[in-house]
Amino acid sequence: MKTKMKKLITLSLFLGLFLPSCTSIVEGSLRSSLVGTWEAIQVVDDATGNIVDKEEGDVIFTLFEDISCNAITLEDDGNFNTFYDGINNSTIENGTWEYAFLDLTLNFDNGKSLVRTISINGDILTLPDTIGGIPKSVVFQRQ
C-alpha cells in the first residue's frame, strides 16, 4: 500500500511540475506564430457559411464601430498596429497585444480593448467578430 502511495505522490509531483511548463512552451510557440503582418482576405457569415472575398479598397471589418481595419501587424515586442487602406483614406491604430489560452487581446492606445478567441492554421488566422449584429469570422493571411 505504501509503495502505491509513493508512486501516486511521485506521479502527482511530476505532473504538477511538467504540465505547467509544457503549457507555457505551447503558449510561447503559439504566440511566436502570431508575430507578423496579417491581411484580411475574406469574411465568413458564421450562420450561413457564405464567404465574401475581399476586394481592393473594401472595409473588411470594423472594430468598435469606429476603427476600420484590413490588415494587422503583431510585433514581437507586444506592440501592434491595425491598418486600413481605403479608396479615399487610410488610417493606422496602435496599441499592445497579448495572447493567452487561444485569446488574442488588443489593447488600443485610445483605451479600448478587444478580446477574441482565435484560431491559427499555418498562414491563416481566423478572428471571430460581430459585423452589423451578425456573427462572422474574419480570415487573415500572413503576408
N, C-alpha and C positions, 0 to 999 in steps of 0.2 A: 504494500500500500504506500509506504514512504517513497519507494522508487518511482511509482506512478506520479505521486505528488511533486517530486523533484523534477521529473520530466515535464509536467504541466507548467510548473513555475518557470523553468528554463525556456520552454516554448513561448510562454506569455511574455517574458522579458525580451526574448529575441524578436518577436513580432512587434512589440511595443517600441523597440529601437529601430527596427528595419523599416517598417511601413511608413512612418513619418518621413524618413529620409528618402524613400522611394517616391513618395508623393511630391516632395519638393523637387526632386530631379525631373519628374514628369512635368510638373508645373513650369519649371525653368526652361525645359525644352520647348514646351508649347508656347511660352512667352516669346522665346527667341524666334520661333517660326512666324510670329506675327509682325516682326520688325520689317519695315519696307513700305513701299507705296502700293496702294490698292485702288484700282479704278472700278467704279460701279459699271457693270455690264448689262444687268437685267434686274427686273423686279418681278417676283413671283407672287401672284394672288394666292395666299395660303388656303382660302376656302374653295376656290375653283380649280387651282392648278394652272391657270392661264399665265403665260410668260410674256412679258413685254421687254424686248431688247432695247438697249439704249441707242438713241440716235444722236448724232452730233449736236451739241448745244442744249439737249433736253435737261431739265432739272431732274435728277434721278431720285433724290429723296430730300425731304425737309425735316430738320430736327427742330423741335420746339416751335414749329410754325414760323420761324424767322431765320433759320440757318439752312441755306441750301447747300448741297454737297454732291459732287460726283466723283470725288477722289479723297482719300485719306492717307496720310503718311504717319506711321507709327515709328518713332525713333527709339534706338536702343537706350537712350538716357532717360526715357519715360515721358518725353515731350511728344506732342502730335500736332498736326495741322490738318484741317479739312479744307478742301479747295473746290470752288465752284467756278467753272468756266462756261459762262452762258453767252448767248448771242450778243446781248447788249451790255453785259457787265461781268466782272469776276470778283470773287471775294475769298478771303482766307480767314479762317478762325483757328485760334491756337489754344493749347491747354496741355494738361498732363494726362497720361493714361496708366491704367493698372489692369492686371489680368490675374484672376484667381478663380479656380474651380469652374472653368468654362465661361465665366462672366467677364466681359470687357467693360471697363468703366472709363468713360471720357469725362474729365473734369475741365470744363471750358474756362478760359480766363475771365469770362463775363459772370462767373459764379454758378452757372448751370451745370448739371451733371446728367449723364446718360449711362444707364447700366443695361446691357443686353447679354443674354446667353447666346454665344456664337458657336458656329461650327466651322472647322477648317479642314480642308481635304486637299493637300498639295498646294497648288497655287490658287485655290478657290476658297474664299471666305464668305460665309453667309451670315447676315445680320438681320434678325427679325425686327420688324418695326410696324407701326400702325400709320398708314398713309390715308388721309381723308376718312379716318374712322374705320378703315378696313385693314385687318391683319395681313401683312405682306412680308416677304423676305427680300432684302436687297442682296444681290450676289455681286461680289467683288472679285476681280482677278489681279494677281500680283503683277506689277509692271517691272 
